[in-house]
Amino acid sequence: MLINNRTTQRSHLLDAAEGGEAEGSDARHARRDESRHTPSTAADSLGVVDLIDLELADGTAEAYLTGSGPGVLLFIDAIGLRPQIQQMADRIAGWGYTVLAPNTLYRSGTAEETSPDGPLVANGAREAFFEQVGPRLAALTPEAMKRDIPAYLAALREHCEGQEVGVVGYCMGARLAVRAANLDPTVVAAAGFHGGGLVTDDPDSPHRGLTHARAEFVFGHADQDRSMTPEAVEVLGQALAGAGLTATNEIYSGSPHGYAMDDTSMYDEAGAERSFAALEELLRRTLPS
């Protein structure tokens, strides 16, 4: 499964991005600059990320591996496997866990090729980046994920303690976290934050597979999110209850889509910290380190 260790470097722009904030208020931008957590040393000005390679059925995926203890699989957002994800994985690892964050976009390119050169905080930067994201997400079909997710879990178990694991996903990664729990009953904890498309009309919508899951779920939905409306949140809650699953299914008031990502204009400290607290409590209940 694992091929080799290596190091990737890419430029890491400083936070002095000018021109305001995309899709957010000036107040949120000011709050973001004042409240951002300190980056990990490895992800500081050089933007160095140590990666391993995972050999999958459809190709080679890079992944960031950190920590020790029980395993947590972290599914990235559409912005890619970048220093921000490393910081988040390191934070979770600091609670006593082994964390694996794969480049789920590997079909579209390497981590460097599918990530921005630096933070997306300048006016229009986030929107400009997302113009190229559509085809990458289209490659993440349910059939492809049925091949990838078991391989990601197997790779995690090569390094973590025990067979029971947790999963967490952000934005598109929340869908993958739900699919992972639906596919593998040894996933005992599953969390999704500012996720989109968890409830759709498709027969293979993530919420329709919850009857196969055994995990405890925690969802922190973005406020006024067109990709996960209050009606969709309600349907998700009904599906969780119908499957007899223990779950927290909440909308984080005032926190926009992408609120957990400190390197974009959508970052919201209150929502981000609430999500980390909810995730840590979930892991402590279900997967004590």
C-alpha positions in Angstrom: 0.0 0.0 0.0 2.7 2.5 1.0 5.4 3.3 -1.6 7.7 5.8 -0.1 8.2 8.9 1.9 9.1 12.2 0.3 8.8 15.9 0.7 6.9 18.4 -1.5 7.6 22.1 -1.4 5.3 24.8 -2.7 5.2 28.6 -2.1 3.2 29.7 0.8 2.0 33.3 0.6 1.8 35.4 3.7 -1.5 36.6 5.1 -1.0 40.2 3.9 -3.4 39.6 1.0 -5.0 42.9 0.1 -8.2 43.8 -1.7 -10.8 42.6 0.9 -12.7 39.3 1.2 -14.5 37.2 -1.3 -18.1 36.2 -0.4 -17.8 37.6 3.1 -18.1 40.7 5.2 -15.3 43.1 6.1 -16.0 42.4 9.7 -15.4 38.7 9.2 -12.1 39.4 7.4 -10.9 41.6 10.2 -11.9 38.9 12.8 -10.1 36.3 10.7 -6.8 38.3 10.7 -7.0 38.9 14.5 -7.9 35.3 15.5 -6.2 32.8 13.3 -4.4 30.1 15.1 -0.6 29.8 14.8 0.5 27.6 11.8 2.6 24.6 12.5 6.3 25.0 11.9 6.4 22.7 9.0 3.6 24.6 7.2 5.0 28.0 7.9 6.7 30.3 5.3 8.2 27.5 3.2 5.0 25.6 2.9 6.8 22.2 3.3 4.6 19.2 3.5 6.0 15.6 4.1 3.9 13.2 2.2 3.7 9.4 1.7 2.4 7.7 -1.5 -0.6 5.3 -1.5 -0.9 2.8 -4.3 -4.6 2.6 -5.2 -6.5 0.7 -7.9 -6.8 3.8 -10.0 -3.3 5.4 -9.4 -1.1 6.8 -6.8 -2.4 9.2 -4.2 -0.3 11.3 -1.9 -1.2 11.5 1.7 -0.2 13.4 4.9 0.4 11.1 7.9 0.9 12.4 11.4 0.6 11.4 15.1 0.1 8.1 16.9 -2.7 6.2 18.6 -6.1 5.2 17.2 -6.8 6.2 13.6 -8.6 9.1 12.1 -9.1 9.5 8.3 -9.4 13.1 7.3 -11.1 13.9 4.0 -10.0 17.2 2.5 -12.1 19.9 0.9 -12.1 20.8 -2.8 -9.2 23.3 -2.3 -6.7 20.4 -1.9 -4.1 18.8 0.3 -2.2 21.8 1.4 -0.5 23.4 4.5 -4.0 24.2 6.0 -4.9 20.5 6.0 -1.6 19.7 7.5 -2.3 22.1 10.4 -5.7 20.6 11.0 -4.4 17.1 10.9 -1.6 18.0 13.3 -4.2 19.5 15.7 -6.3 16.3 15.7 -3.1 14.2 16.1 -2.3 16.4 19.2 -5.3 14.8 20.9 -3.6 11.4 20.7 -4.5 10.1 17.3 -2.9 8.8 14.1 -4.3 11.0 11.2 -4.1 10.2 7.5 -5.2 12.9 5.0 -5.1 11.6 1.5 -5.2 13.6 -1.7 -8.6 12.4 -2.8 -8.2 14.5 -6.0 -5.3 12.4 -7.2 -7.1 11.5 -10.4 -6.8 15.2 -11.4 -3.2 15.7 -10.4 -0.8 15.8 -7.5 -1.4 17.7 -4.3 0.6 20.6 -5.6 -1.2 20.7 -8.9 -4.7 20.6 -7.3 -4.0 23.1 -4.6 -3.6 26.9 -4.8 -0.2 28.5 -4.4 -1.2 30.2 -1.2 -4.2 31.4 0.9 -7.4 32.4 -0.9 -8.2 35.5 1.1 -7.9 38.2 -1.5 -11.0 39.6 -3.2 -12.1 37.0 -5.9 -9.3 34.6 -5.2 -11.5 31.8 -3.9 -14.0 32.2 -6.7 -11.2 32.1 -9.3 -9.8 29.0 -7.9 -13.1 27.2 -7.9 -13.5 27.8 -11.6 -11.2 24.7 -12.1 -12.7 22.5 -9.4 -15.7 21.1 -11.2 -14.0 18.4 -13.2 -12.0 17.3 -10.2 -15.2 16.8 -8.2 -16.9 15.0 -11.0 -14.2 12.3 -10.9 -15.2 11.4 -7.3 -18.1 9.2 -8.4 -19.7 6.8 -5.9 -18.2 3.9 -7.8 -14.7 5.4 -7.6 -15.1 6.0 -3.9 -16.1 2.4 -3.3 -12.6 1.6 -4.6 -10.7 4.4 -2.9 -12.2 4.5 0.6 -11.3 0.9 1.6 -7.8 1.5 0.4 -7.5 4.7 2.5 -8.8 2.9 5.6 -6.4 0.0 5.0 -3.5 2.5 4.7 -4.5 4.2 7.9 -4.7 0.9 9.8 -1.1 0.1 8.8 -0.1 2.9 11.1 -2.7 3.3 13.8 -3.6 1.4 16.9 -6.6 -0.9 16.6 -9.1 -1.6 13.8 -11.9 0.8 14.9 -11.3 4.3 13.4 -12.9 7.6 13.0 -13.5 9.8 9.9 -13.9 13.5 9.4 -14.6 15.5 6.3 -14.9 19.1 5.2 -17.0 20.4 2.3 -16.9 17.7 -0.3 -15.0 15.6 2.2 -18.1 15.4 4.4 -19.8 13.3 1.7 -16.8 11.0 1.7 -16.8 10.6 5.4 -20.4 9.5 5.3 -19.7 7.1 2.5 -16.8 5.7 4.5 -19.0 5.0 7.5 -21.6 3.5 5.2 -19.1 1.1 3.7 -17.2 0.0 6.8 -18.9 -0.9 10.2 -15.6 -0.5 12.0 -15.8 3.2 11.5 -17.1 4.2 14.9 -17.1 8.0 14.6 -17.9 10.1 11.6 -18.0 13.9 11.4 -18.8 16.3 8.6 -18.4 20.1 8.7 -19.8 22.6 6.2 -20.5 19.6 4.0 -22.6 19.9 0.8 -24.7 17.4 -1.2 -25.2 15.0 1.8 -28.9 14.8 0.7 -29.8 14.6 -3.0 -32.4 12.9 -5.1 -29.9 10.4 -6.5 -30.4 6.7 -5.5 -26.8 6.7 -4.2 -27.1 9.9 -2.1 -24.9 9.6 1.0 -27.9 9.8 3.4 -29.5 6.8 1.7 -26.7 4.5 2.8 -26.9 5.3 6.5 -28.7 2.1 7.3 -25.4 0.3 6.8 -23.5 2.6 9.2 -22.6 1.9 12.8 -20.8 5.1 13.6 -21.8 8.0 15.9 -22.2 11.0 13.7 -21.6 14.7 14.3 -22.6 17.3 11.6 -21.9 21.0 11.8 -23.6 22.5 8.8 -22.9 26.0 7.4 -25.4 28.7 7.8 -27.4 29.7 4.7 -25.6 27.0 2.6 -27.2 26.4 -0.8 -25.6 23.0 -1.0 -27.1 21.9 2.3 -30.4 23.7 3.0 -32.3 23.6 6.3 -34.7 21.2 4.5 -31.8 18.9 3.5 -30.5 19.0 7.1 -33.9 17.9 8.3 -34.0 15.0 5.8 -30.5 14.0 7.0 -31.7 14.0 10.6 -34.6 11.8 9.7 -32.3 9.4 7.9 -30.0 9.2 10.9 -32.9 8.6 13.3 -34.5 6.1 11.0 -31.2 4.1 11.0 -31.1 4.2 14.8 -27.8 6.1 14.9 -26.6 8.4 17.6 -26.1 11.8 16.0 -25.7 15.5 16.4 -27.0 17.4 13.4 -26.7 21.2 13.8 -26.5 24.3 11.7 -23.8 26.7 13.0 -25.5 30.0 13.0 -23.4 32.8 11.4 -20.8 30.4 10.0 -20.6 30.3 6.2 -19.7 27.5 3.9 -16.0 26.8 4.4 -15.9 28.3 7.9 -13.2 25.8 9.1 -10.6 26.8 6.5 -8.3 29.4 8.0 -6.6 30.0 4.6 -9.7 31.3 2.8 -12.0 34.3 3.0 -14.8 32.2 4.4 -13.0 31.4 7.7 -15.1 31.9 10.8 -13.3 31.5 14.1 -16.5 30.7 16.1 -17.6 28.0 13.7 -14.1 26.5 13.3 -13.5 26.3 17.0 -17.0 24.8 17.6 -16.3 22.2 15.0 -13.0 21.2 16.6 -14.6 21.0 20.0 -17.4 18.8 18.7 -14.9 16.5 16.8 -12.7 16.1 19.9 -15.6 15.2 22.1 -16.9 12.7 19.5 -13.5 11.0 19.3 -13.1 10.9 23.1 -16.5 9.2 23.4 -16.1 6.7 20.6 -12.3 6.2 20.1 -10.5 7.1 23.3 -6.7 7.6 22.9 
